[in-house]
Amino acid sequence: MTGKSRQDENPNLSPKRSTVAALLYIEASLVLALGVWLVVLGFTHEEKELPPLIGVVVFAILGAIGLFASARGYVNGKSFGRSPTILANLIAVGVAYYQIQGQFYIGAVVILALALPTLYFAFMIAKEEG
């Protein structure tokens, strides 16, 4: 073990970039966990519509892969993860709005607690790096 931190390995990794990457990894994990949970529900519950369930599971897996890839872009100092990060988190804010409308406040708070700081730091990085 060399004792090097991620910052030593990659000098392009600013504290803002590492924060966005960490938040994106958390988001990717949660979206993937949601997809796995839906698969389990598909096997354990009798009343289900298979085509929409499969669509949501596939969407969750693809979304998790996209968030993970965006996080890797931030870690590696690349700019290819910026737009997907901002788009995904703006969509998340919209989802939180509809959860508030449906009085599912806990879900909205969790989404906003991840989406808003991610958006803030992603916009700051885009502003600083051009």
C-alpha positions as CSV (number, residue, x, y, z in Angstrom):
1,M,0.0,0.0,0.0
2,T,1.5,3.3,-1.1
3,G,-0.6,5.5,1.1
4,K,-1.7,7.6,-1.9
5,S,-5.1,9.2,-1.8
6,R,-7.4,9.5,-4.8
7,Q,-6.3,13.2,-5.0
8,D,-2.6,12.1,-5.4
9,E,-3.5,9.6,-8.1
10,N,-5.5,12.1,-10.1
11,P,-4.6,15.7,-9.7
12,N,-7.7,16.7,-11.7
13,L,-9.9,15.5,-8.9
14,S,-11.0,18.6,-7.1
15,P,-13.0,18.4,-3.9
16,K,-16.1,19.4,-5.9
17,R,-15.5,16.7,-8.4
18,S,-15.0,14.1,-5.7
19,T,-18.2,15.3,-4.0
20,V,-20.2,15.0,-7.3
21,A,-18.7,11.6,-8.0
22,A,-19.6,10.3,-4.5
23,L,-23.2,11.6,-4.8
24,L,-23.5,10.0,-8.2
25,Y,-22.3,6.7,-6.9
26,I,-24.9,6.9,-4.2
27,E,-27.6,7.8,-6.7
28,A,-26.5,4.9,-9.0
29,S,-26.6,2.5,-6.0
30,L,-30.1,3.6,-5.0
31,V,-31.5,3.4,-8.6
32,L,-29.9,-0.1,-9.0
33,A,-31.3,-1.1,-5.6
34,L,-34.8,0.1,-6.7
35,G,-34.5,-2.1,-9.8
36,V,-33.5,-5.1,-7.8
37,W,-36.3,-4.5,-5.4
38,L,-38.8,-4.4,-8.3
39,V,-37.4,-7.7,-9.6
40,V,-38.0,-9.2,-6.2
41,L,-41.5,-7.8,-6.1
42,G,-42.1,-9.3,-9.5
43,F,-41.4,-12.7,-8.2
44,T,-43.1,-12.4,-4.8
45,H,-46.4,-10.7,-5.8
46,E,-49.0,-12.4,-7.9
47,E,-50.8,-9.3,-9.3
48,K,-48.5,-7.5,-11.6
49,E,-48.3,-6.2,-15.2
50,L,-45.2,-7.8,-16.7
51,P,-44.4,-5.4,-19.6
52,P,-44.4,-2.2,-17.4
53,L,-42.5,-4.0,-14.7
54,I,-39.8,-5.1,-17.2
55,G,-39.7,-1.6,-18.6
56,V,-39.1,0.0,-15.2
57,V,-36.5,-2.6,-14.3
58,V,-34.6,-2.1,-17.6
59,F,-34.8,1.7,-17.2
60,A,-33.5,1.5,-13.6
61,I,-30.5,-0.7,-14.7
62,L,-29.7,1.6,-17.6
63,G,-30.1,4.7,-15.4
64,A,-27.8,3.2,-12.8
65,I,-25.2,2.4,-15.5
66,G,-25.4,6.0,-16.8
67,L,-25.0,7.5,-13.3
68,F,-22.1,5.2,-12.6
69,A,-20.4,6.2,-16.0
70,S,-21.0,9.9,-15.2
71,A,-19.4,9.4,-11.8
72,R,-16.4,7.8,-13.4
73,G,-16.1,10.7,-15.7
74,Y,-15.9,13.1,-12.8
75,V,-13.3,11.0,-11.0
76,N,-11.2,10.8,-14.2
77,G,-11.3,14.6,-14.7
78,K,-13.4,14.3,-17.9
79,S,-16.2,16.5,-19.1
80,F,-18.4,13.8,-20.6
81,G,-20.4,13.2,-17.4
82,R,-21.5,16.8,-16.9
83,S,-24.6,17.0,-19.1
84,P,-26.0,13.6,-18.1
85,T,-25.4,14.5,-14.5
86,I,-27.3,17.7,-14.8
87,L,-30.1,16.2,-16.8
88,A,-30.6,13.3,-14.5
89,N,-30.7,15.5,-11.4
90,L,-33.1,18.0,-13.0
91,I,-35.4,15.0,-13.8
92,A,-34.9,13.9,-10.1
93,V,-36.1,17.4,-8.9
94,G,-39.2,16.9,-11.1
95,V,-39.8,13.5,-9.7
96,A,-39.5,14.9,-6.2
97,Y,-42.1,17.5,-7.1
98,Y,-44.6,14.8,-8.1
99,Q,-43.8,12.9,-4.9
100,I,-44.6,15.9,-2.9
101,Q,-47.9,16.3,-4.8
102,G,-48.6,12.6,-3.9
103,Q,-47.7,13.3,-0.3
104,F,-44.8,10.9,-0.3
105,Y,-42.6,13.4,1.5
106,I,-39.9,10.9,2.7
107,G,-39.1,9.9,-0.9
108,A,-39.1,13.6,-2.0
109,V,-36.7,14.5,0.8
110,V,-34.3,11.7,-0.1
111,I,-34.3,12.6,-3.8
112,L,-33.8,16.3,-3.1
113,A,-31.1,15.7,-0.5
114,L,-29.1,14.0,-3.3
115,A,-30.1,15.9,-6.4
116,L,-29.8,19.5,-5.2
117,P,-26.1,19.3,-3.9
118,T,-25.2,17.3,-7.0
119,L,-26.7,20.0,-9.3
120,Y,-25.0,22.8,-7.3
121,F,-21.5,21.2,-7.5
122,A,-22.0,20.1,-11.2
123,F,-23.0,23.6,-12.2
124,M,-20.0,25.1,-10.2
125,I,-17.6,22.7,-11.9
126,A,-19.1,23.5,-15.4
127,K,-18.7,27.2,-14.6
128,E,-15.1,26.9,-13.4
129,E,-13.9,24.5,-16.2
130,G,-15.8,26.0,-19.0
